[in-house]
Amino acid sequence: MLADSSTVRQVLLGSGVAQFLLVTAYAQIDDSIRGAPVADNHFIETPDGWEHPTTPWGEPDIHAMLDMMQASGLPLERCADSYPSRLLPTFLFGERSSAQWRTPCDMEKTWLTEEEYEERIEAWRDSVDVSRQALTEGDLGLSLRTGATDPSIPQRQTSLVVNPPNGLLPALTVEGKRRALQMRSSWALPGENHTYDGAADFDSWDRCITRGMPSSMMPYRYNGGFRIMQAPGYVIFQLEMIHEARIVPTNERPRLSSEIQQYLGESHGRWEGTTLVVETSNYKEGPPMLNLAVLGSPPGNRFPYSDEMKTTERIVRLNDDWWLYEVTTEDPIVLTRPFTVRYPMRNDSSYLMPEYACHESNTIVPNYIATNRAERANPTPVSLDPIEMPPDVADALEGRWVGRPRIVTLDLDIELEFAQRPDGTIVSKLVGTTLGEIDQPLRSVSVENGVLRFELPNWQPWGFTGVLTDGDTIGGAINSAQGGLPVTFRRVSTPGITEQ
C-alpha cells in the first residue's frame, strides 16, 4: 500500500531544495541530520518543533511498520539498471520490461535534481498498477502473476551504495573470489551450466533458510515489510521475507563466545541520542552477503562472507512518517574495503505482512534436480546453423573473441568463435568460460544496422546486445532476468575459413 503521492512529494521534495549532483563523501547518520531537507537526510525534512517520542520506559520510540518496497526500484550499484534488460515473460510480469537501450546513465551523479525527481514522481503518480487493474477487471490470475513484484516510489538518490562515494561495491580479495567460485545457487552466471544432484547445490534463499546479512536489511523486489518492535532493553526487527526476527539487546547483556555463530549473527544495540546503533558479529558462513532480490546485485547469488564479517547499522527517525536506515559491512577476508548502504523507509500502519510461508510446498529443489538429471541423461543434439550476412559484416565478426563482464564477485572470461564458411555464411559458438568448456552453438544470432544480438547456449538464458566496430572490439551488455552487465568482447585470433 502506498501513501498519497502529494504527501510523498511534500515530505521528500521540501521547498527550495538545491540541486545536488555530486557528493564526494558521506558521514554516518545520527541525530544531527534532522532539520531542513538536504542531502545528509536524503531531503526528508524534520519539522521545526518536532519532538522524538519516547517509550513508557524512557527509551527513544522507533517502533514502526516500515516498507522497504518504496525503495525497491533503486539499484544497489549506481547505473546497474541502465543496461538493456531481457524481455521477461509477459505471462508473469506483463509488458513492463524492455530489451531496448535505456537513457545513458551518469556515473558521477549521486542525486537527481529536484526537477528530475519531481518529473519521476509525476510519472509514478500517473502510472497504472497492472495487478490492481487486472483485479478490478476480474482477472484474478493476471493480478496475482503481475503482483509478484510490488510497486516502488522514485528516489532522489541514484544507488543504495553511498560509500564508496562512486556508488559501486568494493572489489573482492583474491580469497573472496576463490570462495565465490565454491558457492552454489539456482541462479546461473553467464555461460554457466549447472549440475544439480542435492540440496547443497542450492543457496540458502533457494532453500527458504535465510537471505543472510546484510542483504536481509535491503529493499527487495517483493515482500519488503520490516516491523520494529520494542520492549525494555530490547529492539526486535521482524522481517517479512523468510519470516525472520532479529532480537537486539540494548542493555548490558554479555556478548556470546565467538564459537557460537548464527546466520544473522549476534547483535548488540546502543542509543546514541535517539539514534539506534546495532553492531553484529559471530556470523555463520553459508548464505550470500548480497542477494539477487536486491535490484542490481551481482549475478549468480554467490557473494561470500567470512566469519570475520561485521555489520554496523544505524536507524534514525526523522519525523512521524520517515525513518533513515544505514548499514556498513566490513570483512577483511572477503572485501578490499567496507561499503555502506543507506535509504529511507516510510512508516505504513496499513501494510499487510502475513506469514511468509516459503518452505511449505517449495518444489524448486526436487524439481531442479529431477529436470537436470533428465537433461544430462538425454542431451539434446545441436548443430551449427549457418547465418547469412554481408561479406563486410562476416569479415568483421570472424575470429575468436573474449569478453569479461563486470561481476564484482569473480573474474569470468567468456570466449566466442565466429567462423566463415566457403559460401560466406557464418557459424558461431560459445567456446567456453572460466568455469569450463562449453563448445555449443550460439542461439538467435542476428546483425542488424551494426547491432549484434545472440543468446548463450545455456539452460538459463543470457543474451547479448552490442555494437560492431571497425576495430577488434564489440561493446555492449549481456543480460538476463538477473539484470544487465557491461561487457566488451575483444578479438584474440582470426581463424581461416572453416569447411564445416
Buried (B, 14 or more C-beta within 10 A) or exposed (E): EBBEBEEBBEBBBBEEBEEBEEEEEBEBBBBEBBBEBBBBBBBBBBEEEBEBEEEEEEBBBBBBBBBBBBBBBBBBBBBBBBBBBBBBEEEEBBEEBEEEBBEEBEBEBBBBBBEBBBEBBEEBBEEEBBBEBBBEEEBEEBBEBBBEBBBBBBBBBBBBBBBBBBBBBBEBBEEBBEBBBEBBBBBBBBBBBBEBEEEEBBBBBBBBBBBBBBBBBBBBBEBBBBBBBBEEBBBBBBBBBBBBEBBBBBEEEEEBEEEEBBBBBBBBBBEEEBBBBBBBBBBBBBBBBBBBBBBBBBBBBBBBBBBBBBBBBBBBBBBEBBBBBBBBBBBBBBBEEBBBBBBBBBBBEEBEBEEBEBEEEEEEBEEBBEEBEEEEEEEEEEEBEBBEBEEEBBBBBBBBBBBBBBBBBBEBEBBBBBBBBEEBBBBBBBBBBBBEEBEBBBBEBEBEEEEBBBBBBBEBBBBBBBEBEEEEBBBBBBBBBBBBBBBBBBBEEEEEEBEE
